[in-house]
Amino acid sequence: MGTLFVTTIASAKPHERDYKLSDGGGLYLLVRPNGTKLWRLNYRYLEKHRTLAFGAWPEVSLADARARRDDARRLLAAGIDPSHQQKVDAARARVEENDTFKIVAEEWVAKNVREGMAEITLSKLRWLLDKAYPRIGNRPVAKINAQEVLAVLRAVEATGRHESARRMRSVLSRVFRYAIATTRAERDPARDLRGALAVPKAKHLAAITTEDRAGDLMRAIEGYSGHAITLFALKLSAHLFVRPGELRQAEWAEFDFDRSVWNIPAEKMKMRRPHRVPLSSQVAGLFEDLWDLTGQGRYCFPSFRTSARPMSENTVNAALRALGFGKDEMTAHGFRAMAATLLNETGRFNPDAIERQLAHMENNGVRRAYTRGEYWNERVALMQFWSDELDRLRNGAKVLKPNFGGQKSFASG
């Protein structure tokens, strides 16, 4: 129990020299000639007398000073020097102030770059993080709480981007987990917000899934009069039914035409697994013709503006619009659903072979472990069948060059 009272401290007058007002347990108030009143704690550690400063009164109250004395006594009982611990805590506080969320997030992104994350995925991460920085970018990562993170997510959700808000929560959580792993935070506040956001409605990308309309589509593509590279992209989107980003980023070095296979590296695949695509005779012929246009460069489908970049992600969709297929009927991604639906309806192929050709990951871990085969021979037959089927559907009626009110030439950049 201390011996000082607040009234005693308030009424203490300065003298010509320093003097002390003791509170017990080593705690005292040092009154300076200039009138300042400073809290001090005398203690012994390793047989040496030491003094610890707690700050000035009234900024540090009597109750606060006593609490700090008791904390120091507990450290001494544990064999720790309170003065050393005070320096460690101050250093940690300075580090925490410098380890802002933005600094840690950018370090995490750089780590993903070194580990070979696909550029398209990196750009999505950066886009989401850029939306978080205005609110929490300059905050020490260790001090951010769940309420602050929720405010960031709610701001995105308020714009109607429910799926973006959901993905942002996941990205923020990964940054906080990285901060924990690098000893700059102790918990992940984003983890606490699971279930706090509106669940986005499933968005099904528009696709043609009937034979009649697939035939209409292939005939329309045959009559496309836009940029030549875009025409090849349309045809090969249908024949290969890979993801749009995988097609537009295709590089000539990835093709083995002697073995009729396209080897897509893992970093370009959504599931981060390398993927092989058998090339039908029709596809091989299309690439042979495309080589005359772009074979001297890196990309099979370069931007119209510069060969250093692949074509724009909107090129195929813009071409479909020009051909008269609205965004609610067909998209570049819709070629995958078209192939999956019509191939499954034939009953000719193992559904697992179709799924493997679509590069879908088996969700059941046990089943995935036992599905050792890649169904390669069946997939080779499947891809040739699909190209033949597209030709059959296209030839189901006379090929007419469509006229949709003056078709414009769409560049691939």
Residue pairs with C-beta under 8 A, 6 or more apart in sequence:
1 24
2 23
2 24
2 25
2 27
2 62
2 66
3 22
3 23
3 24
4 21
4 22
4 23
4 29
4 62
5 62
6 62
8 21
9 21
9 29
9 37
9 57
9 62
12 21
12 29
12 31
12 37
13 31
14 31
14 32
14 33
14 34
14 35
15 31
15 33
16 33
17 33
18 30
18 31
18 32
18 33
19 30
19 31
20 28
20 29
20 30
20 31
20 40
21 28
21 29
21 31
22 28
23 29
23 62
23 65
23 66
23 69
25 69
25 73
26 41
26 42
26 43
26 69
27 39
27 40
27 41
27 65
27 66
27 69
28 39
28 40
28 41
28 42
29 37
29 38
29 39
29 40
29 57
29 65
30 37
30 38
30 39
30 40
31 37
32 38
36 56
37 56
37 57
38 53
38 55
38 56
38 57
39 53
39 54
39 55
39 56
39 57
39 60
39 65
39 68
40 51
40 52
40 53
40 54
41 51
41 52
41 54
41 68
41 69
41 72
41 82
42 49
42 50
42 51
43 49
43 50
43 51
43 52
43 72
43 73
43 76
43 82
44 50
45 76
45 81
45 82
45 83
46 81
50 81
50 83
52 72
52 82
52 83
52 86
54 60
54 64
54 65
54 68
54 69
55 65
57 65
60 68
71 82
72 82
75 81
75 82
75 85
76 82
95 184
96 140
96 141
96 142
96 143
96 184
97 140
98 140
99 140
99 141
99 142
99 179
99 184
100 137
100 138
100 139
100 140
100 141
101 132
101 133
101 136
101 137
101 138
101 139
101 140
101 141
101 144
101 175
102 129
102 133
102 137
102 138
103 141
104 141
104 175
104 178
104 179
104 182
104 184
104 185
105 129
105 132
105 133
105 137
105 175
107 178
107 182
108 174
108 175
108 178
109 122
109 125
109 126
109 129
111 178
112 122
112 125
113 122
116 267
117 267
118 267
118 268
118 269
120 245
120 249
124 167
125 171
128 164
128 167
128 168
128 171
129 171
129 175
131 152
131 155
131 156
131 168
132 152
132 168
132 172
135 148
135 151
135 152
135 155
136 144
136 148
136 149
136 152
139 148
141 175
141 176
141 179
141 184
141 185
142 179
142 184
142 185
142 186
144 176
144 189
145 189
146 189
146 190
146 192
146 193
148 189
149 169
149 172
149 189
149 190
149 193
150 193
150 196
152 168
152 172
153 165
153 168
153 169
153 172
153 193
153 196
153 197
154 165
156 164
156 165
156 168
157 165
157 197
157 198
162 197
162 198
162 199
162 200
162 201
163 200
163 203
165 197
165 198
166 197
166 199
166 200
169 190
169 193
169 194
169 197
170 190
172 190
173 188
173 190
173 191
176 185
176 187
176 188
176 189
176 190
176 191
177 188
179 185
180 186
180 187
180 188
205 331
205 333
205 334
205 337
206 326
206 327
206 328
206 329
206 330
206 331
206 334
207 330
207 331
207 333
207 334
207 335
207 336
207 337
207 338
207 341
208 214
208 217
208 325
208 329
208 330
208 334
208 338
209 337
209 338
209 341
209 342
211 342
211 393
211 396
212 396
213 329
214 338
214 342
214 390
214 393
215 393
215 394
215 396
215 397
217 238
217 323
217 325
217 330
217 338
218 238
218 390
218 393
218 394
219 394
219 397
219 399
219 400
219 402
220 323
220 324
220 325
220 402
221 231
221 234
221 235
221 238
221 323
222 394
222 399
223 399
223 400
223 401
223 402
224 230
224 231
224 234
224 319
224 322
224 323
224 407
225 401
225 407
225 409
226 319
226 322
226 407
226 408
226 409
226 410
227 304
227 409
227 410
227 411
227 412
228 293
229 290
229 293
229 294
229 301
229 302
229 304
229 311
229 412
230 311
230 315
230 316
230 319
230 410
230 411
230 412
232 286
232 289
232 290
232 293
232 301
233 247
233 248
233 301
233 311
233 315
233 316
233 319
233 412
234 316
234 319
234 320
235 286
236 247
236 283
236 286
236 287
237 244
237 247
237 316
237 332
237 335
238 335
238 338
238 339
238 390
239 280
239 282
239 283
239 286
239 383
239 386
239 387
239 390
240 247
240 262
240 277
240 283
240 383
241 335
241 336
241 338
241 339
241 340
241 357
241 358
241 386
242 264
242 275
242 277
242 336
242 359
243 270
243 333
243 336
243 359
244 313
244 316
244 332
244 333
245 268
245 313
246 264
246 268
246 269
246 275
247 301
248 301
248 310
248 311
248 312
248 313
248 315
248 316
249 268
249 299
249 310
250 262
250 264
250 299
250 300
250 301
250 310
251 298
251 299
251 300
252 291
252 294
252 295
252 297
252 298
252 299
252 300
253 298
254 262
254 263
254 264
254 265
255 261
255 262
255 263
255 279
255 287
256 262
256 263
257 279
257 284
257 287
257 288
260 278
260 279
260 280
260 284
260 380
261 276
261 277
261 278
261 279
262 276
262 277
262 279
263 274
263 275
263 276
264 274
264 275
264 276
264 277
265 274
266 272
266 273
266 274
269 275
269 359
270 359
271 359
271 360
271 361
273 359
273 361
275 359
276 374
276 376
277 357
277 383
278 376
278 379
278 380
278 382
278 383
278 384
279 287
279 383
280 383
280 384
280 386
280 387
280 388
281 384
281 387
282 387
282 388
282 390
282 391
283 383
283 387
287 300
290 300
294 300
294 301
294 302
294 307
297 307
298 307
298 308
299 307
299 309
299 310
299 311
301 310
301 311
301 315
301 412
302 308
302 309
302 310
302 311
302 412
302 413
303 309
303 310
303 311
303 312
303 412
303 413
304 311
304 411
304 412
304 413
305 411
305 413
306 413
309 413
311 412
311 413
312 412
312 413
315 410
315 411
315 412
315 413
316 332
317 327
317 331
317 332
318 410
319 410
320 330
320 331
320 332
321 327
322 404
322 407
322 408
322 410
323 402
323 404
323 407
324 402
324 404
336 358
339 358
339 386
340 354
340 358
342 389
343 349
343 354
343 382
343 385
343 386
344 351
344 354
346 385
346 389
348 382
348 385
349 378
349 381
349 382
349 385
350 375
350 378
352 371
352 375
353 375
353 378
353 379
353 382
354 382
355 362
356 374
356 375
356 379
357 375
357 379
357 382
357 383
361 368
362 368
362 371
